[in-house]
C-alpha cells in the first residue's frame, strides 16, 4: 500500500507528459506554441503557486527550516562544483567543460517542474521550502551560474548582470515571503484565483516537458557516452549529496529534507542550453544533457521517492 501511495502521484505526473509527446510527434505543437505555454507557466502560474502556498501560519520553526533550506542549496552548489572539477577530467573532457558540467549538474528544473511536483508529492507545506530553494537557485544562476558558463565559453567577459534576477518568479517569492513574515492572508476571492491557477501548473508543465522529449532525435545521442556519464552523475550524485547535506549535516526536518533531496533530482533546466548558447559554450552538449535528464528522470525519480519514503 505504501508503494502504491508513492507511485500513484508519480504515475499521474508522468502520464500528463504523454499528450505532449504525442502532439510533438504528430506535428500538432510547434515551438511558438510551446514557448507561449512555457512563458505563461513561468510568468503567471508559477508566481501564483508560490504566493498561494506561502500563505501559511508564521512560526519560528518554519522560518528556521527555510533558512536551512537556503543554506543547503549553497552548500550543494559548492560540493557539485568541486565534484565537477574532478569528474570532468575523469571522463576525458577538456578543462574548459568544467563550468558547463557544473551548471548541468546543479541547475535542475526546480521551478517549472520541481515546485508543482513537490506540491503533488508532499503538499502545500512543501512548496514553501521548494520556493526558498528556488530563490537561492535564482540568486546563484544569475551570478555564479553566469560565471560558470562564461568559463566554458569562448569570450573573456566575466561580468554578472544582477538585473537578470528580476523576474515574475522572484516577485512571487518576495510577495509570498512578505505575506508569511507578516502573517497576512489575502482576500478569499484572490486566493480562489491563485488556487485555480495553481491547479493548472502540473498539466501545463508536463505537456511542455513531454513535447520536448517528443522532439528528441535519439540517433544524435548514439555513441556519446560522455553525455550519458554526465546525465547519470547529475541524476544520482546531486540528490545523493543533497540527501547527506539535508539529513545529516544541517539536520533539517523531514519534509524540507525530503523536498530538497527530490528537488535536486529533477532534470537539468532548459536554462543550461540557453545560457550555453548565450555565452558561446557547447550548447549542443548542454541541450543533449537537458533532453537525457528529462528522459532518465522518469526512472530515477520514482526510485528516489520510494527510497526516501521508506
N, C-alpha and C positions, 0 to 999 in steps of 0.2 A: 504493500500500500504506500509506503514512504517513497519508493522508487516511482510509482505512478504519479504521486503528488508533484514530484520534481519534473518528470518527463512531460506531463500534460501541458504546462505552460510553455516549455521549450518546443514541443511539437507545434503548438499554436503559432508561436513566434516564427518558426522557420517555414511552416505551411503558408504563412502570409507572403513569403517570398516567391512562391510558385507562380502566381499571376504575373509578377514582374518578369520572371524568366520567360514565360510563355509569350507575353506581349513583345518582348525584345526579339525572340526567335522568329515571331510572325511579322516582324516589322510594324507593329501597331503602336510602338512607343519610340519616338526619336529623341535625340539629345536635347533638343529645345524643350520638349515636354518634361523630360526628367530634370532638367535644370530648373524649370519653374517649380516643380514639386519639391526639389531639394531646397530651393530658396524659401518657399512657403514654410517648410518644416523648420529651417534654421532661424528664420526671421519672425515667424508668428507662433507656430506651435510650441517650439522648444522654450521660448521665454514664458509662455502660458503655463507649461508644465512646472517650470521652476517656481514661478510666483505662487501658483496654486498649492504646490506641495510644501513650500517653506512657511506656510501659514500654520505653523504648529506651535503648541504651547511652549513658551520660553522656559528653559531650565539651565542651570549651570552645567549639569551633566551632559546635556545635548551640545551645549556650546563647547565644552572641553573636548568632546568626541569630534566635533567639527574641526577644531584646531589640530587635533592629532591626525585627522584625515589629510588636511592641508600639508602638514609636515611629512607625512608618509609619501605623498606624491613627489616632493622634492628629494627625499632620500632615495626613492626608486629611480628617479632620473639620474642621480649620481652613480648609483650601482650599475645601471644599464649602460651608462656611458663608459665606465671602466671595463665592463664586460665586452662591449663592442670593440674596444681598442685591441684586445687580445683575440677575440673571436674573428674579427675581420682578417687579421694576419693568419690565423689558424686555417681558414678556408681558402687562403691564397688570393684574396682580393687586395688591390692596391691600397696603400695607406690613406689615400685621398677618399676612399669609400667609408672611412670610419664614421664621419659625421652623418652620412646618409644612412648607414646601417643603424646607428644610434637613434636617429629620427624615426626610422621604420619600427624599431623595437619598442620605443617608449610611447609615441603619439598614437594611441589607439583611438578608435571612434567612440570616445567616452560620452560625447554629447548627442550626436544624431541618432545613434542606435543604443548606446550604453544607458542613458537615462531612462528611455522607455522600457528597456529590458529590466532594469533594476526595479522600476515601478511594478512590473508584472510579477517578477520573481519574489520580491521581498516587501512590496507595499509602499505606501506613500512616505513612510519614515525614511526608507532607503534613498528616496530622491533628494532629501535634504543633504545627506552625506555625498551622494553622487554629484550634486551641484557644487559642493565645496571642493571636491576633487576636480571637477571641470573648471572651476575658477582658477585653481592652481595650475592646471594644464594650459589654460589660456594665457596665463602670465608667462609660462615657460615657452610656449610655442612661438610667441612673437618676440622673444628675447633670445634665450639660449637656443631655441629651435632654429631661428634665422641664422644664428652664428654657426650651428652645426651644418646646415645646408650650404651656407656660403663656403665653409671649409672644404666641402666636397665639390664645389662649383669651379668655374673657370675664371671668375672675377676676383678682384682684390678688395672689393668693398666689404667692410665688416660692420657697417653702421646698423643700428636697430631702430625700426620705426615704431615708437611707442603708440602712435595714433592707431595702429592696427589693432590694439587691444580694445578699441571702442567698437562694439557690435551689439545687436539686439540681445544676444545671449548674455553678454556682460551686463547690460541694463537690467535684464531679468533677474540675474543673480543679485545685483545691488538692491533692487526693489524688494526682492524676497528677503534679503538679509535685514533690511530696514524694518520690514513688517515683523520679522521674527524677533529682532532685538527689542523692538518697542511693544511686542505682544499685541499687534494690531490686526484686526480682522476686516477684510473687505466686505462691502455690501453683498447680500445673498445673490442678487441678480448678476453682479460682476463675477462672483465665484461660479455661478452657473455657466456663464460663457467660458470661463477658463477651464472648467471641468469638461465641457463638451469638446473644446479644442484639444485637451489632454488625451481624450479618448481616441482622437484621430491619429495620434502620434505613431503608434506601432504599425498600423496598416500602411501609412504613407512611407515610413522609414523602410519597412521590409519590401515594399513594392520597388522602391528605388534600388535597394541592395540586390534584389532579385534581377532587375533589369541589367545592373552592372555585371552580375555573374553570367547572365544570358548573352552578353556581348563579348565574352572572352573567347579568343581563338586558342584552344588548348594546344594546338600544334606549335605555337610560338614558344611554349614553355618546355618543349621536349629537349631533354639533354642538358638543361640549365640547372645543374644540381646545386649551384651556389644559392640560387633563389630559393630552392627547396630548403636548404640549410638555414637561411635567414628566416624563412617563414616558420620553420619548426622552432627555432630559438625564440622568436617573438611570441608564439602561442604557448610555449612551455616555460621558458625562462622568466619572462616578465611576470606572469601571475605567481610563479613559484617564489620569486624574490619578494614580491609584494606580500605574499602569504606570511613569510618569515618576518617582514617588517611590521605588518599589522598585528599579527597574533603574538609574536614573541619579543620583538624589540620595543614597540610602542604600547603593546598590550591593550589594543583597542577593544571596545565592547564587541559582542558577537556580530550584531547587524552591520556596523560600519566596517568591521574587519572582513566580513563576507562580501560586502559591496565593493570594497577596494580590490579584493582578490579577483572577483569576477569581472569587474570593470576593466581591468588591465589585461584580461584575457580576450577582450573584444578585438576584432580585426583592425589592422592598421587603417587609420583615417585617410580619406582621399586627399587630405592636405599634403601628404608625402609626395604624391605625383605633382600636385600643383606647385608646391614650393621648389621641387627639383627642377621643374620647367622654368620657374621664375629666376632661380639663381644658377642656372646652367650646370646643374649636377646631372647625373644619369637618370633622366626622367623615365626612360623605358624600364630600367631596373626597378625604380620605385613603383611604377604602375603595375608591373608583374607581381611585386610583393603585396600590393594592396589587393589585387584580384585573388591571389592564392590564399591570403589570410581570410578573405571573405568565404572561400570555399571550405578550407580545412577547419575553420572555427565551428562549422556545422557538426563536426565530430568532437573536437577538443572541448568546446564549451559545455555540452551536456555532461561529458565525463567529469569535468572540473566541478560543475554544480552538484552532481551526485556525490563526489568525494567530500566536499566541504559541508554537505548537508547531513552526512552520516554522523 
